[in-house]
Amino acid sequence: MELSTYEVVYLIANIFGTYIVYKFMHVFFETKEANHKIELLSYVV
């Protein structure tokens, strides 16, 4: 299965967008004790 350039750029942009949401959540909301496995799973899904 070969990915086109468009698909690779789309995947990278989505991963970067998810990372930006993660950073915004930590900047604008106070951090509480959370299960890190559940947090990671929620961003991956």
Backbone as JSON Lines, residues from 0, in Angstrom:
{"i":0,"aa":"M","n":[0.85,-1.18,0.0],"ca":[0.0,0.0,0.0],"c":[0.89,1.25,0.0]}
{"i":1,"aa":"E","n":[0.78,2.01,-1.01],"ca":[1.59,3.22,-1.16],"c":[0.72,4.45,-0.9]}
{"i":2,"aa":"L","n":[1.23,5.35,-0.07],"ca":[0.5,6.58,0.23],"c":[0.94,7.68,-0.72]}
{"i":3,"aa":"S","n":[-0.03,8.46,-1.17],"ca":[0.32,9.59,-2.04],"c":[0.85,10.73,-1.18]}
{"i":4,"aa":"T","n":[1.4,11.71,-1.83],"ca":[1.93,12.87,-1.12],"c":[0.82,13.58,-0.36]}
{"i":5,"aa":"Y","n":[-0.34,13.68,-0.96],"ca":[-1.49,14.32,-0.31],"c":[-1.84,13.59,0.98]}
{"i":6,"aa":"E","n":[-1.88,12.28,0.96],"ca":[-2.24,11.5,2.15],"c":[-1.2,11.64,3.26]}
{"i":7,"aa":"V","n":[0.07,11.69,2.9],"ca":[1.13,11.85,3.89],"c":[1.02,13.22,4.55]}
{"i":8,"aa":"V","n":[0.82,14.26,3.75],"ca":[0.68,15.61,4.3],"c":[-0.55,15.69,5.17]}
{"i":9,"aa":"Y","n":[-1.64,15.07,4.76],"ca":[-2.89,15.06,5.53],"c":[-2.67,14.38,6.89]}
{"i":10,"aa":"L","n":[-1.98,13.26,6.92],"ca":[-1.71,12.56,8.18],"c":[-0.82,13.39,9.1]}
{"i":11,"aa":"I","n":[0.2,14.0,8.56],"ca":[1.1,14.82,9.37],"c":[0.36,16.03,9.93]}
{"i":12,"aa":"A","n":[-0.48,16.65,9.11],"ca":[-1.25,17.81,9.56],"c":[-2.22,17.42,10.68]}
{"i":13,"aa":"N","n":[-2.84,16.27,10.57],"ca":[-3.76,15.83,11.62],"c":[-3.03,15.5,12.92]}
{"i":14,"aa":"I","n":[-1.88,14.89,12.82],"ca":[-1.09,14.6,14.02],"c":[-0.66,15.91,14.67]}
{"i":15,"aa":"F","n":[-0.21,16.87,13.88],"ca":[0.18,18.16,14.4],"c":[-1.01,18.89,15.02]}
{"i":16,"aa":"G","n":[-2.18,18.8,14.4],"ca":[-3.39,19.42,14.95],"c":[-3.78,18.83,16.29]}
{"i":17,"aa":"T","n":[-3.65,17.53,16.44],"ca":[-3.93,16.87,17.7],"c":[-2.96,17.32,18.77]}
{"i":18,"aa":"Y","n":[-1.7,17.48,18.41],"ca":[-0.7,17.96,19.35],"c":[-1.02,19.39,19.8]}
{"i":19,"aa":"I","n":[-1.48,20.22,18.89],"ca":[-1.85,21.6,19.22],"c":[-3.02,21.61,20.21]}
{"i":20,"aa":"V","n":[-4.01,20.77,20.0],"ca":[-5.13,20.67,20.93],"c":[-4.63,20.23,22.31]}
{"i":21,"aa":"Y","n":[-3.73,19.27,22.34],"ca":[-3.14,18.8,23.59],"c":[-2.46,19.96,24.33]}
{"i":22,"aa":"K","n":[-1.66,20.75,23.62],"ca":[-0.97,21.87,24.25],"c":[-1.95,22.93,24.75]}
{"i":23,"aa":"F","n":[-2.99,23.24,23.96],"ca":[-3.99,24.21,24.39],"c":[-4.71,23.74,25.66]}
{"i":24,"aa":"M","n":[-5.01,22.46,25.72],"ca":[-5.7,21.93,26.9],"c":[-4.84,22.12,28.14]}
{"i":25,"aa":"H","n":[-3.55,21.96,28.02],"ca":[-2.67,22.11,29.18],"c":[-2.38,23.57,29.51]}
{"i":26,"aa":"V","n":[-2.5,24.45,28.54],"ca":[-2.25,25.87,28.8],"c":[-3.47,26.53,29.43]}
{"i":27,"aa":"F","n":[-4.65,26.26,28.91],"ca":[-5.84,26.98,29.32],"c":[-6.63,26.32,30.45]}
{"i":28,"aa":"F","n":[-6.37,25.08,30.75],"ca":[-7.09,24.38,31.81],"c":[-6.1,23.9,32.85]}
{"i":29,"aa":"E","n":[-6.53,23.95,34.1],"ca":[-5.65,23.5,35.17],"c":[-5.44,21.99,35.07]}
{"i":30,"aa":"T","n":[-4.27,21.56,35.43],"ca":[-3.96,20.15,35.35],"c":[-4.33,19.47,36.66]}
{"i":31,"aa":"K","n":[-5.0,18.39,36.57],"ca":[-5.37,17.58,37.72],"c":[-4.75,16.21,37.54]}
{"i":32,"aa":"E","n":[-4.73,15.48,38.59],"ca":[-4.22,14.11,38.49],"c":[-5.13,13.32,37.55]}
{"i":33,"aa":"A","n":[-4.55,12.79,36.52],"ca":[-5.3,12.01,35.54],"c":[-4.5,10.76,35.22]}
{"i":34,"aa":"N","n":[-5.22,9.74,34.81],"ca":[-4.56,8.53,34.37],"c":[-3.93,8.82,33.0]}
{"i":35,"aa":"H","n":[-2.63,8.77,32.92],"ca":[-1.94,9.15,31.69],"c":[-2.22,8.19,30.55]}
{"i":36,"aa":"K","n":[-2.49,6.93,30.86],"ca":[-2.82,5.98,29.81],"c":[-4.16,6.34,29.15]}
{"i":37,"aa":"I","n":[-5.13,6.73,29.96],"ca":[-6.44,7.11,29.42],"c":[-6.32,8.4,28.63]}
{"i":38,"aa":"E","n":[-5.53,9.34,29.11],"ca":[-5.33,10.6,28.39],"c":[-4.69,10.35,27.03]}
{"i":39,"aa":"L","n":[-3.66,9.54,27.0],"ca":[-3.0,9.22,25.74],"c":[-3.95,8.49,24.79]}
{"i":40,"aa":"L","n":[-4.71,7.55,25.32],"ca":[-5.67,6.81,24.49],"c":[-6.71,7.75,23.9]}
{"i":41,"aa":"S","n":[-7.17,8.72,24.66],"ca":[-8.19,9.64,24.15],"c":[-7.65,10.5,23.01]}
{"i":42,"aa":"Y","n":[-6.39,10.9,23.07],"ca":[-5.8,11.68,21.97],"c":[-5.53,10.81,20.76]}
{"i":43,"aa":"V","n":[-5.15,9.58,20.98],"ca":[-4.88,8.69,19.84],"c":[-6.17,8.36,19.09]}
{"i":44,"aa":"V","n":[-7.22,8.13,19.84],"ca":[-8.5,7.77,19.22],"c":[-9.08,9.0,18.54]}
